[in-house]
Amino acid sequence: MYDITYLSPEIDNEIVEEFGERFVVDVLKTHSIHIQKTHIVTDAAPAAGAVEGIFDVPNGYPMLRRLYRMKTSDPGITVYGVVQAPFDRLACTVDFP
């Protein structure tokens, strides 16, 4: 999976550096910032740009794309992202409380 995450500018730089080592959700939790709500849109779209090259798929090959927005317990911090993967290389688990 190819995941691009966008973060609110209010997140402290020291916390952002931790994202290179662990999942965003895990880092936020260690700083007592909890995910309150997650919105997910999943669709199929042609591979584009860097993702096409990373997975070595032909031009126009369908990819599974997941767009997400996570609201946190800190009103100034929201996490946005896009995950892309070929249909034959994707497995994920989603748990909703």
Secondary structure, 3 states (H helix, E strand, C coil): CEEEEEECCCCCHHHHHHCCCCCHHHHHHHCCCCEEEEEEEEEEEECCHHHHHHCCCCCCCEEEEEEEEEEECCCCCEEEEEEEEEHHHCCCCCCCC
